[in-house]
């Protein structure tokens, strides 16, 4: 009998708590100056390099880059050509990522709402997506480097809001479309809603395991993973999955402070038939990612 070992890259988002630096240092708009901008971007890129080196040394090959890597990157105040000024640094970081076969993602904030009723919010959201694309393009990463968003608000009419998402998505640039994925959330839009939008747009669906536990239509995780996985094409890369668990004694949907080993082992069992790259959305970041990596290795998943 042939046994297939399905490995996955494991990672964490934005901030390494072990290192004494941040990849998302910013400043107030009222203090904006080109000199301060250069200072912050330089600091963020140096920390990003250190973080990626830490990840390589520790076997963590998936990382979500902070949206604040370039302060005010999508703001109208931004006139500075940071792509050209920091071209050497960005090229070097991108080369490191590709050489070590790391997976990179980004996650624009909750105010990125392409299904908003307010057209100004939609325009600002598109500008935010363009900025995130600029980062991934400046690193010279292929289209498997994704930016993920939620479908957005319900605005009192879920059907109309989904239709508005589809309409506004159709107007996005090809570059944004090639990098954008949607994820199910814990309150409004389930995996079933995401699949409905995928069927009309072709947009890949990133499966959020924890959100599915909070909001679902009865699909067991194994079936849900299969359904979401089928929305990814070869050029999109291996399907990405977000993982967390419930924080004790907190509101439903609050992410855990640290890895629940029993819960994670259950996830490993439920996902054992699928090839995926796993992002741990757990508060203590790399500490839980390292624990998860150890457990995954024990289960021959990493």
C-alpha positions in Angstrom: 0.0 0.0 0.0 1.3 3.5 -0.9 1.0 6.1 1.8 0.9 9.7 0.7 2.3 12.2 3.2 0.7 15.6 2.8 2.9 18.3 4.2 1.8 21.8 5.0 3.5 25.1 5.7 2.6 26.6 9.0 2.8 30.2 10.0 1.5 33.2 11.9 0.5 36.8 11.2 2.4 40.0 11.1 4.2 40.2 14.5 7.0 38.0 16.0 6.8 38.4 19.8 10.2 36.9 20.4 12.1 39.5 18.3 12.5 43.0 19.6 11.1 44.7 16.6 7.9 45.2 14.6 7.1 45.0 10.8 4.2 47.5 11.2 5.7 50.6 12.9 3.7 53.7 11.8 3.1 57.3 13.0 0.3 59.9 13.2 -0.8 61.6 10.0 -0.4 65.0 11.6 3.3 64.2 11.9 3.7 63.1 8.3 7.0 63.9 6.6 9.0 62.2 4.0 11.9 61.8 6.4 9.7 60.1 9.0 8.2 57.9 6.4 11.6 56.7 5.1 12.7 56.0 8.7 9.6 53.9 9.5 9.7 51.9 6.2 13.4 51.2 6.7 12.8 50.0 10.2 9.8 47.8 9.1 11.8 46.2 6.3 14.7 45.4 8.6 12.4 43.7 11.0 10.7 41.8 8.2 14.1 40.4 7.2 14.8 39.4 10.8 11.4 37.8 11.1 11.7 35.8 7.9 15.2 34.7 9.0 13.7 33.6 12.4 11.0 31.7 10.6 13.4 29.9 8.3 15.6 28.8 11.3 12.5 27.5 13.0 10.8 25.8 10.1 7.9 28.2 9.8 7.4 28.7 6.1 4.1 30.8 6.0 3.9 34.4 7.1 1.4 37.2 6.8 3.0 40.5 6.2 1.6 43.5 8.1 -0.6 45.9 6.2 1.3 48.7 8.0 4.6 47.7 6.3 4.4 51.0 4.3 2.7 53.6 6.6 -0.1 55.5 4.7 0.5 53.2 1.8 -3.1 53.7 0.5 -3.7 57.2 1.8 -4.0 60.1 -0.6 -1.1 61.8 1.3 1.3 59.2 -0.1 3.2 60.7 -3.0 6.6 59.2 -2.2 7.8 56.5 -4.6 8.7 53.9 -1.9 8.8 51.1 -4.5 11.8 52.7 -6.2 13.5 54.1 -3.1 13.5 50.7 -1.4 13.8 48.6 -4.5 17.1 46.9 -3.4 15.7 46.0 0.0 12.4 44.7 -1.4 14.1 42.7 -4.1 16.4 41.1 -1.5 13.5 40.2 0.7 11.6 38.8 -2.2 14.6 36.8 -3.3 14.9 35.3 0.2 11.2 34.4 0.3 11.4 32.6 -3.1 14.8 30.9 -2.4 13.4 29.3 0.7 10.0 28.5 -0.8 8.0 30.5 1.8 4.3 31.3 1.4 3.3 34.9 1.9 -0.1 36.5 2.5 -1.6 39.8 3.5 -4.9 40.7 5.1 -6.3 44.3 4.5 -8.2 45.5 7.5 -11.9 45.3 8.3 -12.6 48.6 6.7 -11.8 47.2 3.3 -15.4 46.7 2.1 -15.9 46.4 -1.6 -19.6 45.6 -1.0 -20.2 48.9 0.9 -23.3 51.0 0.0 -21.2 54.1 0.3 -19.2 54.5 -3.0 -16.4 56.5 -1.3 -15.8 53.5 1.0 -15.7 51.2 -2.1 -13.1 53.6 -3.7 -11.0 53.7 -0.6 -11.2 49.9 -0.4 -10.0 49.5 -4.0 -7.1 51.8 -3.3 -6.3 49.7 -0.2 -6.2 46.5 -2.4 -4.0 48.2 -5.0 -1.6 49.1 -2.2 -1.4 45.5 -1.0 -0.8 44.4 -4.5 2.0 46.9 -4.8 3.8 45.3 -1.8 3.5 41.8 -3.2 4.5 42.9 -6.7 7.5 44.8 -5.3 8.6 41.6 -3.7 8.3 39.9 -7.1 6.1 37.1 -5.7 3.9 35.0 -7.9 0.1 34.9 -7.7 0.1 32.3 -4.9 0.9 35.3 -2.6 -2.6 36.3 -1.7 -4.5 39.0 0.1 -7.6 37.9 1.9 -10.7 39.9 2.8 -14.2 39.2 4.2 -17.2 39.7 2.0 -18.1 42.7 4.1 -21.2 44.1 5.7 -24.8 42.9 5.4 -26.3 46.4 5.3 -29.8 45.1 6.1 -30.0 43.1 2.9 -27.7 40.1 2.6 -28.8 39.1 -0.9 -28.2 42.6 -2.2 -24.9 42.9 -0.4 -23.6 39.7 -2.0 -24.8 41.0 -5.4 -23.0 44.3 -4.8 -19.8 42.4 -3.9 -20.0 40.5 -7.2 -20.7 43.6 -9.2 -17.8 45.6 -7.6 -15.5 42.6 -7.9 -16.1 42.5 -11.6 -14.7 46.1 -11.9 -11.4 45.4 -10.1 -8.2 45.3 -12.0 -6.9 41.9 -13.2 -3.9 42.2 -10.9 -6.2 42.6 -7.8 -8.4 39.7 -9.0 -5.3 37.5 -9.4 -4.3 38.0 -5.7 -7.6 38.4 -3.9 -9.3 35.6 -1.9 -12.4 35.7 0.3 -12.9 34.0 3.7 -15.9 32.9 5.6 -16.5 35.0 8.8 -17.9 34.2 12.2 -21.1 36.4 12.1 -22.5 37.1 8.7 -21.1 35.2 5.7 -20.7 31.4 6.0 -18.7 29.2 3.7 -21.9 28.6 1.8 -22.2 32.3 1.1 -18.5 32.4 -0.1 -19.1 29.5 -2.4 -22.1 31.2 -3.9 -19.9 34.2 -4.7 -17.1 31.9 -6.0 -19.5 30.3 -8.4 -20.3 33.7 -10.0 -16.8 35.2 -9.9 -14.2 32.4 -9.7 -12.6 34.0 -6.6 -10.8 31.4 -4.4 -12.2 30.8 -0.9 -9.9 30.7 2.0 -11.4 28.4 4.6 -11.3 29.8 8.2 -11.7 26.7 10.5 -12.6 28.7 13.6 -15.1 30.9 11.9 -16.7 27.8 10.5 -17.2 26.5 14.0 -18.9 29.7 14.9 -21.1 30.0 11.7 -21.9 27.2 9.3 -24.7 25.5 7.5 -24.2 22.1 8.9 -21.1 21.1 6.8 -18.7 19.0 8.8 -15.1 20.4 8.7 -13.8 17.7 6.4 -16.5 18.4 3.8 -16.0 22.1 4.2 -12.3 21.8 3.6 -12.9 19.8 0.4 -15.5 22.3 -0.8 -13.2 25.4 -0.2 -10.2 23.6 -1.6 -11.8 23.0 -5.0 -12.1 26.8 -5.5 -8.3 27.1 -5.8 -6.7 26.8 -9.2 -3.1 25.7 -9.9 -1.9 29.3 -10.3 -3.4 30.2 -6.9 -1.1 27.7 -5.2 -2.0 25.3 -2.4 -5.2 26.3 -0.6 -4.7 28.5 2.4 -6.5 27.8 5.7 -6.8 29.9 8.8 -6.9 28.2 12.2 -7.7 29.2 15.7 -9.9 28.2 18.6 -12.2 29.8 21.1 -10.7 31.9 23.9 -12.0 30.7 27.2 -14.5 32.8 29.1 -14.8 35.3 26.2 -17.4 36.2 23.7 -18.0 33.7 20.9 -15.5 34.2 18.1 -12.6 35.5 20.3 -9.3 34.0 19.3 -7.4 31.9 21.8 -4.4 33.3 23.6 -2.3 30.1 22.9 -2.6 26.8 21.1 -5.2 24.4 22.4 -3.2 21.2 21.6 -6.2 18.8 21.9 -8.3 21.0 19.6 -5.4 21.3 17.1 -4.8 17.6 17.0 -8.5 17.2 16.2 -8.0 19.6 13.3 -5.0 17.7 12.0 -7.1 14.6 11.9 -10.0 16.3 10.2 -7.7 17.9 7.6 -5.5 14.8 7.0 -6.7 14.2 3.4 -6.0 17.7 2.2 -3.0 19.6 1.0 -3.1 23.1 2.6 -0.9 25.9 4.1 -2.0 26.8 7.6 -2.1 30.3 9.2 -2.5 30.2 13.0 -4.5 33.3 14.1 -3.6 32.8 17.8 -2.6 35.7 20.1 0.9 34.5 21.1 1.9 34.2 17.4 5.1 32.3 16.8 5.0 30.5 20.1 1.8 28.7 19.2 3.0 28.2 15.6 6.1 26.4 16.9 3.9 24.1 19.1 1.7 23.4 16.1 4.6 22.6 14.0 5.9 20.1 16.5 2.4 18.4 16.7 2.2 18.4 12.9 5.5 16.7 12.6 4.4 14.0 15.0 1.4 13.4 12.8 3.7 13.5 9.7 2.0 16.6 8.3 5.0 18.9 8.2 
